[in-house]
Amino acid sequence: MVTIDILLMVASSVAVIAISATYLFFRSVRMRPSNSQSDESLTDMASSLISVLATAGFVVDNSLAVLRATNSAIALGLVSGRVIRSNEIRKLVRSAKDSDSTHEVEFELTLGAGGDVRYLHARAVSIGSGFVLVLVEDSTDERDFETIRRDFIANVTHEIKTPIGAITLLSEAMEGALDDPKQMHKFADSLRREARRLSNLVTEIIQLSRVESSDILSSARPVNIGAVIREALERTVVIAEAKSIDINAKFPDDIFVMGDGELLTVAVKNLLENAIQYSDKNQQVGIGVTTRNGHVDIIVTDQGVGIPADEQARVFERFYRVDESRDRTTGGTGLGLSLVKHISMSHRGEVTLFSQQGVGSTFTIRLPRLVDTSEENTHE
């Protein structure tokens, strides 16, 4: 979440700088006398201004012909040659041409056959002698970040309220069962389960925030993938034994990557836990390592229920669950695979999925391989 806040702050700062620069420009040019030489100076100054702003912009004359335009204005399809292609901006320019005030409009722009929609905020102001300066900001990313943040906060609030509500009810139930040891034992087990679920949720939120808000590679060090897998196996041995699941692990001890050993361990552990969680008792889970074309693949397979084809694209979303009831029973948070995705991306890698219902799933973390390193600086 820190990352989103910083990006929003940067985007807002850029917008403020653009507006301030435009305002100062308007004040300066309106004080100039109106003649052909000053008109030429106006367009030159406007062109100089829009060329240094990190936004789309252009200058039009009295006939609405485009005199100068930035590359981004052309790339967005707002102008073509000397023609304004956007109907919304043409209307905006006509309104601003004979006015002393800044005119603004927000509109949606569909790009190309793919239907990619961009949200734009345009400002236009007359700069004298019929010339109009237009600045257009693309606020799509800012909107997307705000939507992500709003949804994330809503999901976190909901997920935290559920175990807290259960803990409250269980504590009240325990008060009424003080004379019944059997019921007390049952309530205590449920209380521990909900407390563990809440603890896991908070831990994974903190881990996700760390991955999103820091540059992992700036403090990276050589990491032994074999050591990462051994630690991940150690952390999942209890839940594997509880379901009598045999984990078949085969990996070399001389494969290294650059990164954060603890975060990579969390990613592998999450894949193993996911494989165990969605497997029936007495089945097998496999984990192995392959290398190819300068990359390391950490592969986790299971013989579980598989994932429906129409849900596979969503399994890496925050709080998305393929099987709500199974996750609730096992204490899953819905953040495990999302964390795997972000950890992989922060290490310049990726995670992929192949799954078939009734057969099982295979998750693969692919990372850039580090060669010619020393074992003395590895993660153990």
C-alpha positions in Angstrom: 0.0 0.0 0.0 2.9 2.3 0.6 3.9 1.9 -3.0 0.4 3.0 -4.2 0.4 6.0 -1.9 3.8 7.1 -3.2 2.8 6.7 -6.9 -0.4 8.7 -6.2 1.7 11.4 -4.5 4.1 11.6 -7.5 1.2 11.7 -10.0 -0.5 14.5 -8.0 2.8 16.5 -7.8 3.3 16.3 -11.5 -0.2 17.6 -12.1 0.4 20.5 -9.7 3.6 21.4 -11.4 2.0 21.4 -14.8 -0.9 23.5 -13.6 1.4 26.0 -11.8 3.7 26.3 -14.9 0.7 26.8 -17.1 -0.7 29.5 -14.8 2.5 31.4 -14.7 2.8 31.2 -18.4 -0.7 32.5 -18.9 0.0 35.5 -16.6 3.2 36.4 -18.4 1.9 36.1 -22.0 -1.3 38.1 -21.4 0.8 41.1 -20.3 2.5 41.2 -23.7 1.4 43.6 -26.5 -0.6 42.1 -29.4 1.2 42.3 -32.7 2.6 39.8 -35.3 6.0 39.7 -33.6 4.5 39.0 -30.1 2.1 36.5 -31.6 5.0 34.5 -33.0 6.7 34.9 -29.6 3.5 33.5 -27.9 3.5 30.3 -30.0 7.2 29.9 -29.5 6.9 30.3 -25.7 3.9 27.9 -25.6 5.8 25.4 -27.7 8.8 25.6 -25.3 6.5 25.1 -22.3 4.6 22.1 -23.5 7.9 20.4 -24.7 9.2 20.2 -21.2 6.0 19.1 -19.4 5.4 15.5 -18.8 1.9 15.7 -20.3 0.2 15.9 -23.7 -0.1 19.4 -25.0 -0.6 21.5 -28.2 -1.2 25.0 -29.4 -3.9 25.9 -31.9 -4.6 29.1 -33.9 -7.8 31.0 -34.4 -9.0 28.5 -37.0 -8.4 25.6 -34.6 -5.5 24.4 -36.7 -2.7 22.7 -34.6 0.5 24.7 -34.7 2.7 22.7 -32.3 2.0 19.4 -30.5 3.9 17.1 -28.1 4.7 13.5 -29.1 2.4 12.2 -26.4 -0.6 14.3 -27.8 0.1 12.7 -31.2 0.5 9.2 -29.7 -2.8 9.5 -27.8 -4.5 10.4 -31.1 -5.7 13.7 -29.8 -4.2 15.5 -32.9 -3.2 14.4 -36.4 -1.1 16.8 -38.4 -2.9 20.2 -38.0 -6.3 18.6 -37.0 -7.8 18.1 -33.5 -9.2 14.6 -33.6 -11.0 14.7 -30.3 -14.5 16.1 -30.4 -14.4 16.9 -26.6 -11.2 18.9 -27.0 -12.6 20.8 -30.1 -15.6 21.9 -28.0 -13.2 22.8 -25.2 -11.0 24.9 -27.4 -14.0 26.8 -28.9 -15.2 27.6 -25.4 -11.7 28.8 -24.3 -10.9 30.8 -27.4 -12.9 33.9 -26.6 -12.7 33.6 -22.8 -10.3 34.9 -20.2 -10.7 31.8 -17.9 -9.3 28.3 -18.0 -11.8 25.7 -19.3 -11.6 22.1 -18.3 -13.2 18.8 -19.3 -12.8 15.2 -18.3 -13.5 12.5 -20.8 -12.8 8.9 -21.8 -10.7 8.0 -24.8 -10.7 4.6 -26.4 -7.4 3.6 -28.0 -7.1 1.2 -30.9 -9.1 -1.9 -31.8 -8.3 -3.4 -28.4 -10.6 -1.0 -26.7 -8.1 0.2 -24.1 -9.9 3.1 -22.3 -7.9 6.1 -21.0 -9.3 8.7 -18.6 -8.1 12.2 -19.6 -8.3 15.6 -18.0 -7.9 18.5 -20.5 -7.4 22.2 -19.8 -7.5 25.0 -22.4 -6.9 28.7 -22.1 -6.6 31.6 -24.6 -3.1 33.0 -24.7 -4.1 36.0 -26.9 -4.6 36.8 -30.6 -6.8 33.7 -31.1 -4.2 31.2 -29.9 -5.2 28.5 -27.4 -2.9 26.4 -25.3 -4.3 22.9 -24.4 -2.8 20.6 -21.8 -4.1 17.0 -21.3 -3.3 14.8 -18.4 -3.8 11.0 -18.4 -5.3 10.1 -15.1 -5.9 6.5 -15.9 -3.1 5.1 -13.7 -4.1 7.3 -10.8 -7.7 6.1 -11.1 -6.5 2.5 -11.2 -4.3 2.9 -8.2 -7.1 4.5 -6.2 -9.5 1.6 -7.2 -6.9 -1.0 -6.1 -6.3 0.8 -2.8 -10.0 1.1 -2.1 -10.7 -2.5 -3.0 -7.7 -3.7 -0.9 -8.8 -1.8 2.2 -12.4 -3.1 1.8 -11.1 -6.7 1.5 -8.7 -6.4 4.4 -11.4 -4.9 6.6 -13.8 -7.8 5.7 -11.2 -10.5 6.1 -10.1 -9.1 9.5 -13.7 -8.7 10.8 -14.5 -12.4 10.1 -11.9 -13.9 12.6 -12.4 -11.1 15.1 -16.2 -11.7 15.1 -15.6 -15.5 15.5 -13.2 -14.9 18.4 -15.8 -12.6 20.1 -18.5 -15.2 19.8 -16.3 -18.0 20.9 -15.2 -16.1 24.0 -18.8 -15.4 24.9 -19.7 -19.1 24.4 -16.8 -20.1 26.7 -18.2 -18.0 29.4 -21.4 -20.0 29.3 -19.7 -23.3 29.2 -17.4 -23.0 32.2 -18.8 -26.2 33.8 -18.6 -28.3 30.7 -14.9 -29.3 30.0 -15.8 -31.0 26.7 -17.4 -27.9 25.3 -14.6 -25.7 26.7 -12.1 -27.8 24.9 -14.0 -27.6 21.6 -14.4 -23.8 21.9 -10.7 -23.4 22.8 -9.7 -25.3 19.6 -11.9 -23.1 17.5 -10.5 -20.0 19.3 -6.9 -21.1 18.5 -7.8 -21.7 14.8 -9.4 -18.3 14.4 -6.4 -16.6 16.2 -4.0 -18.4 13.9 -6.0 -17.3 10.9 -5.9 -13.7 12.0 -2.2 -13.9 12.7 -1.5 -15.4 9.3 -3.6 -12.7 7.6 -1.7 -9.9 9.4 1.7 -11.5 8.6 0.9 -11.9 4.9 -0.4 -8.3 4.7 2.9 -7.1 6.2 4.9 -9.2 3.8 2.9 -8.0 0.8 3.3 -4.4 1.9 7.1 -5.0 2.2 7.4 -6.4 -1.3 5.3 -3.6 -2.9 7.0 -0.7 -1.0 10.7 -1.6 -1.3 13.2 -2.2 -4.0 14.2 -5.8 -3.2 17.0 -5.9 -5.7 18.8 -2.9 -4.2 19.7 -5.0 -1.2 19.8 -8.4 -3.0 22.5 -11.0 -2.3 23.3 -14.4 -3.7 20.6 -16.9 -2.6 21.0 -20.7 -2.7 17.8 -22.1 -4.2 18.5 -25.5 -2.5 18.6 -23.8 0.9 15.4 -21.9 0.1 13.6 -25.2 -0.7 14.9 -27.0 2.4 13.6 -24.2 4.6 10.2 -24.1 2.9 9.9 -27.9 3.3 10.7 -27.5 7.0 8.0 -25.0 7.4 5.3 -27.2 5.7 6.2 -30.6 7.2 3.5 -30.4 9.9 0.6 -29.7 7.6 1.9 -32.3 5.2 2.1 -35.0 7.9 -1.4 -34.1 9.1 -2.8 -35.1 5.7 -0.3 -38.0 5.2 1.0 -36.3 2.1 4.4 -37.3 0.8 6.5 -34.5 -0.6 8.9 -35.7 -3.3 11.7 -33.1 -3.5 14.6 -33.2 -6.0 16.9 -30.2 -6.4 20.6 -29.4 -6.8 22.6 -27.5 -4.2 24.6 -25.3 -6.6 21.9 -23.1 -8.1 21.9 -19.4 -7.1 19.8 -16.3 -7.8 20.1 -12.7 -6.6 17.4 -11.7 -4.2 16.0 -11.9 -0.7 16.3 -15.4 0.7 13.4 -15.0 3.3 10.9 -13.7 0.7 11.8 -16.4 -1.7 11.3 -19.0 1.0 7.9 -17.5 1.7 7.0 -17.8 -2.0 8.0 -21.5 -2.2 6.4 -22.2 1.2 3.1 -20.7 -0.1 3.2 -22.9 -3.2 3.8 -26.0 -1.1 1.0 -25.1 1.3 -1.3 -24.4 -1.6 -0.5 -27.8 -3.1 -1.0 -29.6 0.2 -4.2 -27.7 0.9 -5.9 -28.7 -2.4 -4.7 -32.3 -2.3 -6.6 -35.1 -0.7 -5.1 -37.3 2.0 -2.3 -39.8 1.1 -1.5 -38.1 -2.2 1.9 -36.8 -3.4 3.2 -33.3 -3.9 6.4 -32.7 -5.9 9.0 -29.9 -6.0 11.9 -29.7 -8.3 14.3 -27.3 -10.0 15.4 -27.0 -13.6 17.7 -24.5 -15.4 17.4 -23.3 -18.9 18.5 -20.2 -21.0 19.8 -18.3 -17.9 16.8 -18.9 -15.8 15.9 -21.1 -12.8 12.5 -22.8 -12.6 11.2 -23.8 -9.2 8.3 -26.2 -10.0 5.6 -27.4 -7.5 3.1 -30.0 -8.6 0.2 -31.7 -6.9 -2.5 -34.3 -7.7 -5.3 -32.2 -6.3 -8.6 -31.1 -7.5 -7.2 -28.8 -10.2 -8.4 -25.3 -11.0 -11.2 -24.5 -13.5 -10.0 -22.9 -16.7 -12.1 -19.8 -16.3 -10.6 -19.2 -12.8 -7.0 -19.7 -13.5 -6.3 -16.1 -14.6 -7.7 -14.9 -11.2 -5.9 -17.1 -8.7 -3.1 -14.6 -8.2 -5.5 -11.8 -7.3 -5.6 -10.6 -3.7 -8.2 -12.4 -1.6 -9.4 -14.5 -4.5 -10.3 -18.1 -3.5 -11.2 -20.9 -5.8 -12.8 -22.9 -3.0 -14.0 -20.6 -0.2 -15.1 -23.4 2.1 -11.7 -25.2 1.9 -9.8 -22.0 2.6 -12.0 -21.2 5.6 -11.4 -24.7 7.0 -7.7 -24.6 6.6 -7.2 -21.0 7.6 -6.2 -19.7 4.2 -6.0 -15.9 3.8 -6.5 -15.6 0.0 -3.2 -13.7 -0.1 -0.7 -16.6 -0.6 -0.6 -16.8 -4.4 -0.8 -13.0 -4.7 2.3 -12.8 -2.5 4.0 -15.4 -4.7 3.3 -13.3 -7.8 4.6 -10.1 -6.3 7.8 -11.7 -4.8 8.5 -13.3 -8.2 8.0 -10.0 -10.0 10.2 -8.1 -7.5 13.0 -10.5 -8.3 12.6 -9.8 -12.1 10.8 -13.1 -12.5 7.3 -14.5 -12.9 5.0 -17.3 -11.7 3.0 -19.4 -14.1 0.2 -22.0 -13.7 -0.8 -25.1 -15.6 -3.9 -26.9 -14.2 -6.4 -29.5 -15.2 -9.5 -30.4 -13.1 -9.3 -33.8 -11.6 -5.6 -34.1 -12.5 -3.8 -31.5 -10.5 -1.9 -28.2 -10.8 1.7 -27.1 -11.6 3.0 -23.8 -10.4 6.4 -22.5 -11.7 8.5 -19.7 -10.3 10.9 -18.5 -13.0 13.9 -16.4 -11.8 17.1 -15.1 -13.5 20.0 -17.4 -12.6 23.1 -16.1 -11.0 26.3 -17.8 -12.1 29.9 -17.8 -10.7 29.1 -16.9 -7.1 30.5 -18.0 -3.8 28.7 -20.1 -1.2 29.9 -17.9 1.6 27.3 -15.2 0.9 24.3 -17.4 0.4 21.0 -17.6 2.3 21.0 -20.6 4.6 
